[in-house]
Amino acid sequence: MSSTSRATEPESGVTTGISTKGLKAGAVGVLGAVVIGVSTIAPAYTLTASLGPTVAVAGTQVPAIILVGFIPMLLTAFGYRELNRVMPDSGTSFTWGVRAFGPWIGWMTGWGLIAATVIVLSNLAGIAVEFLFLLIAQLTGNPGIADLAFNPIINVVVCLLFMLAATLVSYRDMQTTQKVQYVLVTFQVVVLVVFAVVALIKAVSGEAPEPTPFSWSWFNPFEVPTFSAFAAGLSLSIFIFWGWDVVLTMNEETKDPDKTPGRAAMLTVVVVVSLYLLLSIGLIMFAGVGAGALGLANEDISANVFFALSDPVLGPLAFLVSLAVLSSSAASLQSTAVGPSRTLLAMGHYGALPKKFAKVSPRFFTPGYATIVSAVIASAFYAVMRLLSENVLTDTILSLGMMICFYYGLTAFACVWYFRKQWFDSARSFFFTFLFPLVGGAILAVLFVTTLIDSMDPEYGSGSNIGGLGLVFVLGVGIIVAGIAIMIWQAIRRPAFFRGETLSMDAPPSRRRR
């Protein structure tokens, strides 16, 4: 079968990717995809670490910041949806980049996705370890147990166990993944909603430590105090919304793959932004935006706002919040592994990487080899970084923003270029294939360049530097340069892909019926 033709699974009648790879078609519906998307974003883990720093910058305008930061993600999501509509393929950004710009840019787009997700996998495992020991400390009433998470050997060993468990679930079929995620995500969302509602009730009833009356002005982005706060909001969006695109990497395994992944991606983003707004409003009304003992701008609690406020809000049920954050990071650890494994599968399938990566488990119909490789690399990365220096790991996570801007932006531009002959065919085409992804990609490109320039300062991040350049800059650029080096080596070893013989650029669709 030609690699540039659409393929169909005869038994199910479900159209899969532009080339069959052996994945199980029709295994995931809209609800299952949304659940996996929400778990990848990990709202409990993400917001507990980001709400405090955002309040310190924007005060009560956090809801406005969330909405402003939501814009580039939403605009980019439209571009993803349009590309998936005509090319549902597990390679997503990699495949679309090749079809729009050719093998070289497409390969680097796939590299950006893989690098970002491997970094996140290692970080999520580390966070899960910390919250596991925090939870045990809460349940036993022994605060000293929480300190065990910061013992390097204990930390790494438990982290590797988390990675092993997540890999075993990811290796199995998508039905197993969905069942695990239904439990973890449902629990996480229910606890967060209860947490926010109780905080709202206590704020309105006067039982809160720093009750702050609600105001609709909190949603007005023009009342954000400074431009730097706007920039912080956009940068924040990269972290709090990143991960929704995982639902598109499952497009060859979904029911109605040209529509279901796009719908699931949009629903995922809407569900998460609604949850973020509810939580931020509830906690602002409950704790205020000051720097007092429980104020959201207090630097002592900003790294873990939910943990600090769980007891004042929920009392004896405070442990549920820690359990929710633990389940959030554990669920995201498992579901995030879906993305890189399927991108590696596609790259192996089309000859951009060794054919080993194209292996699919004959029992579970999942990318077994690629899943194991992703887990091993993420585990090794975390173990080495954690044993060398915690600051190195922190700076590596900060460089994640550059990787996300890099491959999200390239994918948005791929949508614009791929559909260039039908921009003006209709109002729908103009907005969804041209204007929206163009603006979203431009915003991400600006953020990428801004972060690149800012991170050159040795004071950026942990303050570490190499040769006078900030470590975040060195790591970010180093990851891109490493990708280029590996790509050149693959071009020497596997020239067919880079000559466009296994996956070629596609002629842009013209006046295609939508």
N, C-alpha and C positions, 0 to 999 in steps of 0.2 A: 504494500500500500504506500502511496506517495506520502511523504512527510508533510506536504503542504495541502493535503486534502482533508476534509472533515471525515471523521470515522464514526461508525455506529456500532453499538453493542447489539448484535442480532437478537439475543435472548430477551433483553429487556426493552428493546426499542428506544433506548435512551441515547441521545447523541452525546458523545464524550468530547475529547479534545480534537485538535486538528490532526492528531495522529494517536492511534491507540497505544497505550502503554501497559495495559494489563490490570489497571486499577478496577475496583468493583463499582460499576455504574449504578446509580439510583440508590446509594446507601444513605444519603443524607437529605433531609427535607429542609424547608425554610426555618422551622423552629430549631432543629438540631444545629444548623449552620449559625443561627443567631446566638445560641447558647455557647457554642465554641468560640465565636467572635468575641462575646462579652468576657468569657474566661481568659482569652488571650490578652485583652486590654487590662484585665485585673483591676477593676475600679477601687476595691478596698485597699489593696496594696499601693496603687498609684496615688490616690487622693490623700491617704494618711501622710505620705511623704512630701506632697507638693502643696497642700493647702496652706500650711504655715508660711513658707517662703513667698507665696503669692499674696497672702494678706499683708505681709511686711512691705510689699511693693505697692499694692493697689488698694489696701484698706477694704472698705465695704463694697468696692467696685468689683470684687471677685466674680460675681455672676456675669458682669459685663465682659470681664477678661475671658471667662470660659466661652462665652458666645463669640467673642472676637477670635479667640484661638480655634474655635470650631470651624470657622470659615474656610481656611485653606484645606483642612481635612475633608470637609464636605465637597468643595469644588473638585478636589482631586478624586474623591470617591465617584463623582459623576463620570470622570474620564475612565476610571477603572471599569465602571459598569458598561460603558459603551464598547470598550475593547473586549470585555468578556462576552458581550452580546454576539459579536461576530467571530471571536476566537476563544472559546472556552478551552483553556489548556492549563494543565497543572503548573507549567512553567511561568505563568502570569507575566510578571515584569520582564523576565528574561526572554520569553517567547515573543511578547509584544514588542520589546525593544529591538529584537532581531528583525521582525516583520516590518517595522517602521524605519529603522535606521541602519540595519545590517548587522552582521555577526559581532563586530568588535564592540560597538556601543551596547548591543544587547547582552553580550557576555558580561560586561562591567556592571550593567544594571542588575543582572542576576547575582553577581558577586556582592553588590551593596546589600541586597536582601539577605543573603546568607551570612555575611559578616555581622549585620545588625542583629539578626535573630540568635546567632551563636553567643554574642555578647550578652544579650538579654537572658538567654537560657542560664548562663552561669550566674548572672546577678539574681535571678529569681530563686535559684536553688539556695544561694546564700541568704536571701531574705527569709525563705522558708525555715532555714535552720534557726535564725534569730528568733522568729516568732514561735517556733516550737518550744524553745527553752523559756521564752517569756510566758507562754501558756502554762507550762509545767510549774513555773515559779508562782503564778497566780493561783493555780489550783491547790498547790501544796502550802502556800503561805510562806515559802522560803525564797526570798529575793536573790540569794546567792546562786541559785540554780541558773538564773538568767545570764550570769557572767560566764557560764561554761561555753556559751555560744561564741565567745571571743577568744577562746583557746584555739590557736591555729590548727592543731592536730584534730581535736574534737570537731571543730567546725568543718574541716575538709572531709573527714570520714563520714559525718552525718550528711553533708552536702552530696557526696557521691552516692549514698544510699537513696536520697531523694531522686537523683538523676536516674539511678537504676530503676526505681519504681515507675517513674514517668516514662522511661524508654520501653519498659515491658508493656505498659498500657498502649503507648503510641504504636508499638510494633503490631499489636493485634488489630482486628478489623475496626472500621469506623463506628460500627454499632457499639463496641466496647467503649470507645472513646466517648461517644455520646452519652452512654449510661453513666459513666463516671462524672462527666461534666454536668449532667442534669442535677445530680445530687449536690456537687460542690458549688455550682453557680446559683442554684435555687437557695441554698442555705446562705450564701454570701449576700445575695440581693435582699432576701427577707430580713436578715440582721441589720443591714445598712439602712433599709427603709424604716424599720422599727427604731433604730438609733436616731435617725433624723427626725422622725415624728415625735418621739419622746422629748428630744431636745427642743423642738418647736413648742410643744405643750408646756414644758417647764419654763421656757422663755416668756410665753404669753401669760402664764399664771404667776410670774414673779419669783419662781423658785430657782432661777438661773443665777450664777455668780455675777455675770455682767450682762444683764438683759439689754438687748439693743432692738428698738422698735424697727419693724420692717419698713422699707421704703422702696417704691418702684424705681427711684433714681438709681438704685444699685444696678439696674439693667442698662443704664445709659452709658454707652462707651465714651461719650464726649466728656463725661465727668471723671474719667480716669485721670489722675493728677498730672502725669508726665508722659512724654513720648517713650521714655525708657520702660514705663509700665506697660505700654502697648507692645513694645518689643519683647518684654518678659512674657506677656500673655501669649504671643505667637510662638515663642520658644517653648513655653509650657505645653502648648497644644501638641507638639511633637511627641511629648512623653505621655500625656494623659489620654490621648486618643489613638496612639500608635498600636497597631495589631489587628484592626478591623479587616485588613486585606487578607488575613488568613482564610477567610471564608471563600475567597476567590481561588486560592491554591487547591481547594477541594472541588473545583468545578467539574472535574471529570468523574467525581464520585457522588454528585448531587442529582436529584431528580430535576428534570427540565433544566439542564446546565446552562443554557443560554439566557435564562431568566432568574432562576432561583438564587445563584450567588450574588447577582447585582442587587436583588431585592433584600437579601439577607445582610449585605454590607450596609445598605442605607438604614435598615431597621436597627442594626447593631449600633451605628453611630448615634441615632436618635435616642435609643434606650439609654446609652451611656451618658450622653449630654444631659438628659432629663434627671438621671440619678445624681450626677455631679451638681446640678443646680439645686436639687432638693437638699442634699447634704451640706453644701456650702451655705445656703440660706439658713438652715437649721442651726448649724454650729456658730455662724456669725451672730444670730439672734441669742444664742445661749451663752457663748463665751466672750463675745465682743472682739474687737480688732486691736485691743491694746496689748501692752507688754507685761501685764500683770501675771500672777501665778498661773492662771488658766487662760489668759488671753492668747488668741491665735497668733499674735506677733511675737510671743515669747520665744526667744531662740532656744531655750532649754527644752521646749516640747515640739518645736517646729518639725523636727525630723520624724516624729511619730505622733501626730495630733490625736488620732483615734485612741491610742493606748492611754494618753494622758487624760482624755476626757471620758473614757469609757466608764470609769467608776462614778464620777459626778453625775453622769447622765443615766446610767442603767443600774447603778448600785451593785447588789449581789450578782447580777447577771452580766457584769462587766467582762467576764472571761469570754463571753460569746463574741465580743468584738475582736479580741485577739484570735479566737478560733476562726472568725470570718476572714481576717487578714491572712492567717496561715492557709486557710483553704483557698483564698484568692491567689496567693503566690504559688501554691501547689498545683491548682487547676491551670493557671497560666503556664507554669513550667511544662505541664503535659501537653496542653493544646498548642503552645508556641512551637513545639517540635514538629507540628504538622507542616508548617511553612517551608523551612529549609530542606526538609527531606523530600518534599515534592518538587521543589525547584531543582535540587540535585538530581532527582529522578529524570526530570525533563532534560537537563543538561547532558546527562549520560545517554539518554534516549536519542538525542539529536547529534551525538558525537562531539559535544563541546567539552566533555570530561570522559574519563575511562568508562567503558561499557558496564563495568561492575555497578556503577550508580544506577543503571537502568533496571537492575534486578528487582523483581516484585515477588513477595512471599507467595508461593503457590497455595498456601493454606489460608492466609488472611487477606491476600490481594492488597497489600500495603507495600510501600517502598522500604523493604526490610534493611537492605544494605545501607541505603542513604540515611535511614533513621539511626542506625547504630553508629555510623560515622559522625553524624551531627552530635550525638550524645557524647561520644568519646572526645571529640575536639572541645566541646563546651566544658566537659569535666576536667580535661587536662588544662585548659585555659584558666579555669577558676582555681584549680589546685596550685598551679604555678604562681599566679598573680597573688593569691591569698597568702601563700607562704613567703613570697618575696616582700610584699608591701601592700598594706590595705589601701594606701594612697594611690598606688598604681592601678588598683582595681577601680577606685573611685574615678580617677581620671579617664580610664578606659570607658566607663559608663557614660561620662560626660561627652566623650567622642562619639557615642552612639547617635546623638542628634545630627551630626554631620552625615553619618551613613544613611539615616532615615531620609533627610532632606535630599541626599544624593539620588537614591533610587526612586523615591516617591516623585521627585521632580522630573527625573528622566522619563518615568512612566506617564506622567501627565503630558509632557511634551510629545511622547510617542503617540498618544491619542490625537493630539492636535495635528501632527504631521500625517498620520495614517489616514485620517478622514479629510485631508485637505481639498479633495475634489468635490466634497459635498457640504462644505461649510454653509453655503447659502441656498441649499436646496429647500430648506424649510426653517421656520423659527426654532423648532426643536433641534435640528442639526446645528444651527448657529450657536445656541446656548450650550448644548451638552457635548458637542464634539469640538467646539472651538473656544468660545469665550470662557466658560467655567474652568475647563482644565488648563487653559492658557494662564488665567489669573492665578489659579492654585499653584501651578508649576513655577510661575514667576515669583510668588511669595516665598516658596520653598527655596528657590535659587538664591534669593536675597538673604534668607536666613542662613543658608549654607556658606555663602561668602562672608557674611557678617561674623558667624561663628569662627570661620577659618582665620579671619583677621584678628578677632578678639583673643582667640586662644593662643596666638603667638606670644602674648604677654606671659612671662613666667608666673605672674600672680594669678592667672586664670586657673581655676580648679584648686588643686591641693597646694599649689605654689612650687611644685617640682619643675625642673627644667633640664633640658639636655642641650648643651652648647648655647645657652642663652635663649632657647626657644621653649615655650610652655610645653609641658608633657602632653597635654590634651591635643595640641597642634601636631606634635610629633607622632602620637598614636593615630590620630585621624588620617593624616597624610600617609603614614606608614602602612595603614590598612589598604588604602587606595593603591599605593605603589606596589604593595605585595600582590594585589589583585592583577595589576598590569603585568607584573613579572610572571605570575602563574599563567595568565592568558597567553602571553608570548610563547611560553614553553608548550602550552597546549596547541598553539598554532603550528609549532614545529612538529609535534608528535601527531596531531590530528588535523591536517590541512583541509580535509574535505569540508568540515563544518565552516571554516573560515573562508572557503571559496564559495559558500552558499549552496553546496550540493546536498546537504541533509536538511537544512531549514533555510529557505531563501527569503529575501525581502519580498513583500507582497505588493502587487499593484494596488494603489489606493482605490477603494470602492467609489464608484461614481453613480449617484442617483439610485442607490440601492434602496429597495422598498423596505421601510422600517416597520 
